[in-house]
């Protein structure tokens, strides 16, 4: 009887192991830093970013000069001239802010340039990860490169979202 219980227990464990999905991790920062094209793209992005930062800094310096000159001239100006200069300064400040957003905003030039340069390389890495995961029958692949572990691949066969919706009565 004891042998039968042990045999059944081992059988149940082996069946569970057969259906278990393996989880692995990758370090995409490590992978990307080993790819010469990625390093070149990063250097190109850094160079253009520096150019844009310099462009903005020149505009800020120019605005600062305008403001300082206005402070010096302010006592000598008529009300109309003061208002005109203040308006010029406000317009210049608005231009600088717009330039900053255009260059570095969420949908700005830097974001677009990064997408253009980096996305093809990142897609290539992701496709390689996906191919390996499918070939090796990995259920989950996590990226351990950032401070927080992030999931970058899942086997769609493991998605139980529709089962949950059925259980809740939203899908028949």
Backbone as numpy.savetxt, mean C-alpha at the origin, in Angstrom:
# Nx Ny Nz CAx CAy CAz Cx Cy Cz
-9.76 -54.64 22.68 -10.58 -53.46 22.68 -9.71 -52.20 22.68
-8.64 -52.24 23.47 -7.74 -51.10 23.56 -7.09 -50.83 22.20
-6.74 -51.90 21.47 -6.13 -51.76 20.15 -7.11 -51.17 19.15
-8.38 -51.53 19.27 -9.41 -51.01 18.36 -9.58 -49.51 18.59
-9.60 -49.08 19.84 -9.76 -47.66 20.16 -8.56 -46.87 19.64
-7.37 -47.39 19.85 -6.16 -46.72 19.36 -6.19 -46.66 17.83
-6.58 -47.76 17.18 -6.66 -47.80 15.73 -7.66 -46.76 15.20
-8.82 -46.67 15.84 -9.83 -45.68 15.44 -9.32 -44.25 15.66
-8.67 -44.02 16.78 -8.13 -42.70 17.10 -7.09 -42.27 16.06
-6.18 -43.18 15.72 -5.15 -42.89 14.70 -5.81 -42.67 13.35
-6.83 -43.44 13.04 -7.55 -43.28 11.78 -8.22 -41.92 11.67
-8.86 -41.49 12.74 -9.52 -40.18 12.75 -8.48 -39.07 12.59
-7.36 -39.19 13.28 -6.31 -38.18 13.16 -5.75 -38.12 11.75
-5.56 -39.26 11.12 -5.01 -39.26 9.77 -6.00 -38.69 8.76
-7.29 -38.93 8.96 -8.30 -38.35 8.08 -8.30 -36.83 8.23
-8.21 -36.36 9.47 -8.15 -34.92 9.72 -6.92 -34.30 9.09
-5.80 -34.99 9.17 -4.57 -34.47 8.57 -4.67 -34.42 7.06
-5.40 -35.36 6.48 -5.57 -35.38 5.03 -6.32 -34.14 4.56
-7.32 -33.73 5.32 -8.13 -32.58 4.92 -7.59 -31.25 5.43
-6.60 -31.29 6.27 -6.04 -30.06 6.82 -5.30 -29.28 5.72
-5.44 -28.00 5.75 -4.75 -27.14 4.79 -3.49 -26.60 5.46
-2.45 -26.56 4.67 -1.19 -26.04 5.20 -1.12 -24.53 5.01
-0.57 -23.89 6.01 -0.37 -22.45 5.95 1.12 -22.18 5.93
1.53 -21.24 5.10 2.94 -20.87 5.00 3.02 -19.35 5.01
4.24 -18.84 5.07 4.42 -17.40 4.99 5.55 -17.07 4.05
5.52 -15.84 3.54 6.60 -15.31 2.71 6.95 -13.93 3.25
8.13 -13.48 2.92 8.56 -12.13 3.26 8.70 -11.38 1.94
7.65 -10.67 1.54 7.68 -10.02 0.23 8.72 -8.90 0.16
9.00 -8.24 1.28 10.06 -7.23 1.27 11.40 -7.87 0.90
11.68 -9.01 1.51 12.91 -9.74 1.22 12.95 -10.14 -0.26
11.84 -10.68 -0.75 11.77 -11.12 -2.15 11.98 -9.93 -3.09
11.23 -8.85 -2.86 11.32 -7.69 -3.74 12.71 -7.07 -3.73
13.35 -7.03 -2.57 14.69 -6.45 -2.48 15.76 -7.30 -3.16
15.43 -8.54 -3.49 16.36 -9.41 -4.23 16.16 -9.30 -5.74
15.17 -8.54 -6.17 14.86 -8.40 -7.59 15.48 -7.08 -8.08
16.47 -7.15 -8.98 17.14 -5.93 -9.46 16.19 -4.90 -10.07
15.20 -5.34 -10.82 14.25 -4.41 -11.45 13.47 -3.63 -10.40
13.19 -4.26 -9.27 12.47 -3.58 -8.20 13.35 -2.49 -7.58
14.63 -2.82 -7.37 15.55 -1.83 -6.81 15.69 -0.64 -7.76
15.77 -0.92 -9.06 15.87 0.16 -10.04 14.61 1.02 -10.03
13.47 0.39 -9.96 12.20 1.12 -9.92 12.12 1.98 -8.66
12.58 1.44 -7.53 12.58 2.19 -6.27 13.50 3.40 -6.36
14.67 3.21 -6.96 15.61 4.33 -7.13 15.01 5.40 -8.03
14.35 4.97 -9.10 13.71 5.92 -10.02 12.60 6.69 -9.30
11.82 5.99 -8.51 10.75 6.63 -7.75 11.32 7.60 -6.72
12.38 7.21 -6.04 13.02 8.09 -5.05 13.54 9.37 -5.72
14.12 9.21 -6.91 14.68 10.36 -7.63 13.58 11.35 -8.00
12.50 10.86 -8.58 11.43 11.77 -8.99 10.72 12.37 -7.77
10.63 11.61 -6.69 10.04 12.12 -5.45 10.87 13.29 -4.92
12.18 13.14 -4.95 13.07 14.21 -4.50 12.90 15.46 -5.37
12.78 15.26 -6.68 12.56 16.39 -7.59 11.27 17.12 -7.23
10.21 16.38 -6.98 8.93 16.99 -6.64 8.99 17.69 -5.28
9.70 17.09 -4.32 9.85 17.73 -3.01 10.62 19.04 -3.14
11.64 19.04 -4.00 12.43 20.25 -4.23 11.56 21.33 -4.89
10.76 20.91 -5.86 9.84 21.84 -6.53 8.90 22.49 -5.52
8.34 21.70 -4.64 7.42 22.22 -3.62 8.15 23.11 -2.63
9.35 22.71 -2.23 10.11 23.52 -1.27 10.44 24.89 -1.86
10.75 24.95 -3.16 11.01 26.24 -3.80 9.76 27.12 -3.75
8.61 26.52 -3.98 7.35 27.27 -3.91 7.10 27.78 -2.49
7.39 26.94 -1.50 7.22 27.34 -0.10 8.17 28.48 0.26
9.42 28.37 -0.20 10.40 29.43 0.06 9.96 30.74 -0.59
9.43 30.65 -1.80 8.94 31.83 -2.51 7.78 32.47 -1.76
6.87 31.63 -1.27 5.73 32.11 -0.48 6.21 32.79 0.80
7.21 32.19 1.44 7.76 32.76 2.67 8.37 34.14 2.40
9.07 34.27 1.28 9.66 35.57 0.92 8.56 36.61 0.67
7.51 36.18 -0.02 6.39 37.09 -0.27 5.80 37.59 1.04
5.62 36.67 1.97 5.01 37.03 3.26 5.92 37.96 4.05
7.21 37.66 4.08 8.15 38.50 4.83 8.23 39.90 4.22
8.23 39.96 2.90 8.27 41.26 2.23 6.99 42.05 2.52
5.89 41.33 2.54 4.62 41.97 2.87 4.66 42.54 4.29
5.21 41.81 5.23 5.31 42.27 6.62 6.14 43.56 6.70
7.20 43.61 5.89 8.05 44.80 5.89 7.31 45.99 5.27
6.62 45.74 4.16 5.95 46.81 3.42 4.59 47.20 3.99
4.05 46.38 4.82 2.66 46.51 5.30 2.31 47.91 5.82
3.19 48.49 6.61 2.89 49.80 7.21 2.86 50.92 6.17
3.52 50.71 5.04 3.60 51.74 4.00 2.49 51.61 2.96
1.76 50.50 3.00 0.76 50.23 1.97 -0.61 50.80 2.33
-1.33 51.18 1.29 -2.72 51.60 1.50 -3.56 50.35 1.78
-4.78 50.57 2.24 -5.66 49.43 2.51 -5.88 48.58 1.27
-6.10 49.23 0.13 -6.31 48.48 -1.12 -5.08 47.64 -1.47
-3.91 48.25 -1.35 -2.66 47.54 -1.68 -2.43 46.39 -0.69
-2.72 46.62 0.58 -2.58 45.56 1.58 -3.48 44.38 1.24
-4.73 44.68 0.93 -5.67 43.60 0.59 -5.22 42.86 -0.67
-4.71 43.61 -1.64 -4.23 42.98 -2.88 -3.07 42.04 -2.58
-2.11 42.48 -1.79 -0.94 41.64 -1.46 -1.36 40.44 -0.62
-2.28 40.66 0.32 -2.77 39.54 1.13 -3.46 38.50 0.24
-4.21 38.99 -0.73 -4.89 38.08 -1.66 -3.86 37.31 -2.50
-2.81 37.97 -2.94 -1.75 37.30 -3.71 -1.09 36.21 -2.87
-0.85 36.52 -1.61 -0.23 35.53 -0.71 -1.17 34.35 -0.50
-2.44 34.62 -0.29 -3.42 33.54 -0.11 -3.52 32.67 -1.36
-3.50 33.29 -2.53 -3.56 32.54 -3.78 -2.31 31.67 -3.95
-1.16 32.24 -3.62 0.09 31.48 -3.72 0.08 30.30 -2.75
-0.43 30.53 -1.54 -0.53 29.46 -0.55 -1.45 28.35 -1.06
-2.54 28.73 -1.68 -3.48 27.76 -2.25 -2.80 26.96 -3.36
-2.02 27.64 -4.21 -1.29 26.96 -5.29 -0.32 25.92 -4.73
0.38 26.29 -3.66 1.35 25.37 -3.05 0.63 24.15 -2.49
-0.48 24.36 -1.81 -1.24 23.23 -1.26 -1.77 22.33 -2.37
-2.25 22.93 -3.45 -2.74 22.15 -4.58 -1.61 21.34 -5.21
-0.43 21.94 -5.31 0.73 21.23 -5.85 1.10 20.05 -4.96
1.08 20.26 -3.65 1.38 19.17 -2.72 0.40 18.02 -2.90
-0.88 18.33 -3.02 -1.90 17.29 -3.20 -1.72 16.61 -4.55
-1.46 17.41 -5.59 -1.29 16.84 -6.93 -0.09 15.89 -6.99
0.96 16.24 -6.28 2.17 15.40 -6.30 2.09 14.23 -5.32
1.60 14.50 -4.09 1.71 13.50 -3.03 0.39 13.10 -2.40
-0.71 13.53 -2.95 -2.02 13.15 -2.42 -2.33 11.68 -2.67
-3.44 11.19 -2.13 -3.80 9.78 -2.26 -3.92 9.30 -3.71
-4.28 10.20 -4.60 -4.36 9.84 -6.02 -3.41 10.71 -6.83
-2.33 11.12 -6.19 -1.39 12.04 -6.81 -0.38 11.37 -7.72
0.51 12.22 -8.24 1.51 11.77 -9.20 2.43 10.69 -8.62
2.78 10.82 -7.34 3.68 9.82 -6.76 3.00 8.46 -6.69
1.76 8.44 -6.28 1.00 7.18 -6.21 0.90 6.55 -7.60
0.59 7.38 -8.60 0.47 6.87 -9.97 1.80 6.34 -10.48
2.87 7.05 -10.19 4.21 6.63 -10.63 4.61 5.33 -9.94
4.29 5.23 -8.66 4.59 3.99 -7.92 3.83 2.82 -8.52
2.57 3.03 -8.84 1.76 1.98 -9.48 2.39 1.57 -10.81
2.78 2.56 -11.59 3.36 2.31 -12.91 4.66 1.51 -12.81
5.51 1.88 -11.86 6.83 1.25 -11.75 6.81 -0.06 -10.97
6.06 -0.10 -9.88 6.13 -1.23 -8.96 5.10 -2.32 -9.23
3.91 -1.95 -9.67 2.82 -2.92 -9.81 3.19 -4.13 -10.67
3.83 -3.94 -11.84 4.16 -5.13 -12.64 5.06 -6.12 -11.91
6.00 -5.61 -11.15 6.92 -6.47 -10.41 6.17 -7.16 -9.26
5.35 -6.40 -8.55 4.56 -6.97 -7.45 3.59 -8.03 -7.97
2.99 -7.77 -9.12 2.08 -8.76 -9.72 2.81 -10.04 -10.08
4.02 -9.89 -10.60 4.83 -11.06 -10.95 5.13 -11.90 -9.70
5.48 -11.24 -8.61 5.75 -11.94 -7.35 4.48 -12.62 -6.84
3.36 -11.90 -6.86 2.10 -12.48 -6.40 1.73 -13.71 -7.24
1.88 -13.62 -8.55 1.55 -14.76 -9.42 2.44 -15.96 -9.13
3.71 -15.71 -8.82 4.62 -16.81 -8.46 4.18 -17.43 -7.13
3.81 -16.61 -6.17 3.34 -17.11 -4.87 2.08 -17.94 -5.07
1.16 -17.44 -5.87 -0.09 -18.15 -6.13 0.18 -19.49 -6.81
1.07 -19.51 -7.79 1.39 -20.76 -8.50 2.00 -21.78 -7.55
2.90 -21.34 -6.70 3.52 -22.25 -5.72 2.48 -22.76 -4.73
1.62 -21.85 -4.26 0.58 -22.24 -3.29 -0.36 -23.28 -3.89
-0.75 -23.10 -5.13 -1.64 -24.06 -5.77 -0.93 -25.39 -6.02
0.32 -25.33 -6.47 1.08 -26.55 -6.76 1.38 -27.35 -5.49
1.64 -26.65 -4.39 2.00 -27.31 -3.14 0.79 -27.55 -2.23
-0.39 -27.15 -2.72 -1.64 -27.33 -1.98 -1.64 -26.59 -0.64
-1.14 -25.35 -0.66 -1.20 -24.51 0.53 -2.56 -23.85 0.59
-3.17 -23.87 1.74 -4.47 -23.24 1.89 -4.37 -21.74 2.10
-3.33 -21.32 2.81 -3.15 -19.91 3.14 -1.68 -19.53 2.99
-1.43 -18.34 2.46 -0.08 -17.79 2.41 -0.14 -16.42 3.07
0.65 -16.25 4.10 0.72 -14.99 4.83 1.98 -14.23 4.44
1.90 -12.91 4.46 3.06 -12.07 4.21 3.56 -11.57 5.56
4.78 -11.91 5.89 5.35 -11.54 7.18 6.30 -10.35 7.07
6.26 -9.62 5.97 7.22 -8.55 5.77 6.90 -7.28 6.56
5.65 -7.02 6.82 5.29 -5.80 7.54 5.15 -6.09 9.03
4.85 -5.08 9.79 4.68 -5.25 11.23 3.51 -6.17 11.55
2.48 -6.12 10.73 1.30 -6.97 10.94 1.29 -8.06 9.88
1.01 -9.26 10.30 0.91 -10.38 9.39 -0.32 -10.19 8.51
-0.15 -10.30 7.19 -1.30 -10.12 6.31 -1.46 -11.34 5.40
-2.69 -11.64 5.11 -3.03 -12.78 4.26 -2.96 -12.33 2.81
-2.15 -13.02 1.97 -2.05 -12.61 0.58 -2.60 -13.64 -0.39
-2.88 -14.84 0.08 -3.47 -15.85 -0.79 -4.31 -16.79 0.05
-5.48 -17.14 -0.48 -6.30 -18.18 0.13 -6.84 -19.06 -0.97
-7.00 -20.30 -0.66 -7.62 -21.24 -1.58 -9.12 -20.98 -1.52
-9.72 -20.66 -2.65 -11.14 -20.30 -2.66 -12.04 -21.44 -2.22
-11.52 -22.67 -2.27 -12.31 -23.82 -1.81 -12.56 -23.75 -0.30
-11.76 -22.96 0.40 -11.89 -22.86 1.85 -12.84 -21.75 2.29
-13.41 -21.02 1.33 -14.32 -19.92 1.63 -15.70 -20.48 2.00
-16.14 -20.18 3.21 -17.45 -20.67 3.66 -18.47 -19.53 3.77
-18.21 -18.43 3.09 -19.10 -17.27 3.17 -20.53 -17.61 2.75
-20.68 -18.35 1.64 -22.02 -18.73 1.19 -22.70 -19.66 2.20
-21.92 -20.53 2.84 -22.49 -21.41 3.86 -23.06 -20.59 5.02
-22.34 -19.54 5.40 -22.80 -18.67 6.48 -24.09 -17.97 6.07
-24.12 -17.46 4.82 -25.33 -16.80 4.34 -26.51 -17.77 4.27
-26.24 -19.02 3.89 -27.31 -20.03 3.88 -27.82 -20.27 5.29
-26.90 -20.40 6.23 -27.26 -20.64 7.62 -28.11 -19.49 8.17
-27.80 -18.28 7.72 -28.55 -17.10 8.16 -29.86 -16.92 7.39
-30.02 -17.69 6.33 -31.26 -17.63 5.56 -31.26 -16.62 4.43
-30.12 -16.10 4.05 -30.06 -15.11 2.98 -29.83 -15.74 1.61
-29.40 -16.99 1.59 -29.21 -17.74 0.34 -29.89 -19.08 0.52
-30.54 -19.55 -0.54 -31.20 -20.87 -0.46 -30.33 -21.92 -1.07
